[in-house]
């Protein structure tokens, strides 16, 4: 008798949507993934990745603003989003120790050499925060969405999406390793430029959700006022064909997409 192989367990992950206001309205920072990466190869995505061991370091709590009231899991996810955001965009959501103002371009530029060290796991966030004399701005992150990859996919993630306003003066740049290009773009433009970018289903859905707001402040206020509903796309039959659907109360409207959409 052939045993059914176990379904892959979703990997805890965090994604950061860095926002600013541009000439055409709300813009978000996105990176194009390297074509040799095994997940979302060559796609235009928000900075993000899986939880690293150092993101859950108990000592890291002492280097975070806004840690009060957050359980260890939630704090670790926010730390992961800040770390991944810095690794992949160079934008640092942190404050110099003893300073109430978010770090600007001078601080983030001085600390760019830490990006590959954090990416490789040569250093953790506690070491980084201590050496750089900074406090991670976990209070600047606003929960926006949570997506769990469907069970039929070979690799699964349990991804928490956070919004944050990009600190003044920090423009961002891809790392040249995981990301080979980067852009500040409106959500509508990212979706429309199909000849330039590949946008996978979860990214496209969250761009559409983000596009419901016209400014960074409006998007953040909307997220603060809305409870996050976990999304795990389901497959149902529609006119004899399988389609993907999302929870109707998750903020994406009525979605019925071909099942191939989940793969790119």
N, C-alpha and C positions, 0 to 999 in steps of 0.2 A: 504494500500500500504506500503510495507516494504522499509524503507529508507536505502540507501547504507551508511554504516558507513564511517566516514571521514578517509582518509589515514593518518597514523602516520606522524607527522612532524619530519624531521631529526634533531637530537640533535647535536649542534656544539661540535666538539671534536678535539683533537690533539694527534698525535703520534710521538714518537721520535726514530729515528734509530741512535743509538750510534755506531760509527765505529772505528776500529783500524786495523792495519796491523799485521797479525799473521804469523806463520811459513808456512801456506798453502795459504797465500794471505789475501784478504779482509775478515774481520770478523765483525759481528754485534752482539750486546748484545740482548738476548731474554729471556723472562720469561715464565714459565708454569703457567697458570692461575689455581686458586683453582677450584675444581670440583663443588663447591656449588655456584659459581658466575653464574648469569643467562645468561650472554652473553659470547660466546666462552669458555664455561666451559671446563677446562682441556686442552685447546689448547696452543700451543707455539706461543707467540705473541711478538710484540715490546711493550715497555712501552708506555702507553697512556691512555686517558680517556676523559670524557666530561668536558666541560668548567665549572669552579667553579665561584661563585660570586666574590671572591677576585681576580681572574685573570683579571677582568676588572676594578679594583679599579683605579680611576684617579690619585691617589697619587703614584701608582706603577711606572708610567712613569719616575719619578725622581730617580728611583732605577734600571734603565735598561740601559745598553750600547746598542747602535744601535737603539734607539727608534725614532730618527729623521727620518722623511719620512714615518713612519709607522702610518696608521690610528689606531684608538682605537681598532677596530675589529682584525686587524692583530697583533697588539701588544699583545692583550689578548690571542690570539691563541698561540703565541710563548711563552708567560708566562705560559700558560697551559701545553705546551709540556715540558718546563723546570721543572715545578712543578711535573708533572706526572713522568718524567724521574727520578727525585730525589726520589720521594716516592717509586717507584717500582724497582729502580736499586741501589739507594744510590749514584749515580754519579751526581755531582752538576756542572752544567754549569753556573759558576759565577766567578767573580773576587773580591778579597778583595778590599774594598774601597780604592781608591788612587793607586791601583796597576794595571799595564797593563797586567800582566800575569794571566792566568787562575788558579783558585784555584786547589791545589793539594790534595793529600791524607790526609795531616794533617788537612786542613780546613774541608774537607768533613767528615772525621771521627769525628771531634769535634761537628759537627752539625747533626749527625745521629738521635738524639732524636727528631728532628723536623719532621722526616718522618711521624710517626703516627699522630702527631698533624695536619699536613697539610692534611693528608689523611682523618681524621675525620672531618675536617673543624673547628677544635678548634682554628686555627690560619690561617691567610691569608698570601699571599706572601709579602705584604707591611710590616706587622709586622715581618715576618721572615727576610727580607732583612735589616730592620732597626736594629733589635736586633743582627743579625749576622755580621753587618757592611760589607755587600757584595753588588755587583751590578750584576743583572742577565745578562748573556751574550747573549742577544737576537740577537746580530750581528753574533754569531757563528752558527746560524741555517740557513740552506739553504732549501727552499721549494723543495720538491721531488715529491709529488703526492697529489691528492685530490680525495677522493672516497665518493660517496653518495649511501647509501643502497637503493636497488630497492623498489618501492612502495608496492610490494606484501609481503614484510617482516614485521613481527609484531612489530619489534623494528628497528628504522632507525637512522643512524648517518651520519652527514656531517663531514668527518674526513680529516684533513690536516696533511700530513706526512712531517716531517722535517729530514734532515740529519745533523749530527754534529760529529766532531771528539772527541772521548773521551779524556778528559784532562789527561796528563801524570801522572801516578801513581795512578789514580783512577780505580780500577779493577771492582767494582760493586758487588752487592749481592741482591738476592730477599728479599722481605720484610717479608715473612712468613705468610702474610695475604691474599692479592690478589694473590701473586705469591708464589708458593710452590717449585719452582726449577728455576734455571737460568743457562745460558750457553753463552759463546762467541763461535760463530760458523760461518763457511762460509755459504753463502746462499745455495750452492749446498748441503752441508751436512745436513742443516736443512730440506730441501725438501726430501732428500734421506732416512733419518732415520725414515721411516714410522712405524717401530715397536717400536720406542721410543717416537715419538711425533705425535700429531695431529696438522696439519697446515691448517687453514681455507683458503678459496679461496682468499680473498683480501691479506692476508699475503703472500700466496704462489706467487701470481702475483707480489707483490712488492719485494719478494726475487729474483724472476727471473729477474726483471728489475735491481735490485742492482747487480746481478751477471754479468751484462754486463761490469762492471768495475773490475779491478784486484787489485786496492789499494784504500785506503780511500781517498787519494788526488784526484785520478782519478774520483771516484764517486762524490765527492763534486764539482769538476770542471765541470763534465758533467751536474750535476743538475743546476749549476749556468748558464750554457750556453743554457739551455733548458726551454722553457715555459711550465708550468704545464697545462695539459689539464684535465678538470674535467671528472671523470669516474663515470657513473651510469650504471651498467651492464643492458643490454637489453636482452629480450628473443625473439628469432626468431625461425622459423621452419627450420630444416635441415634434409632432408631425412625423413620427416614425424615425427620428434621428436623435442621437444623444447630444445634449447641450449642457453647458455649464450654467449653474445658477448660484446666486449669492443670497445671504439672508436679506429679506426685504427691509429690515429695520437697521441695516448697517451703514446707510447713508450713501449708497451707490445707485439707487433707483432700481428699476426692474432690469435685470441682466439675464439674457439668454444668448450665450455665445457658443459657437462650434467647439467641441472638446479639444481640437487641436490648438485653440487659443492659449491653453495653459502651458503649452510647450514652446511658445514664442510668437 
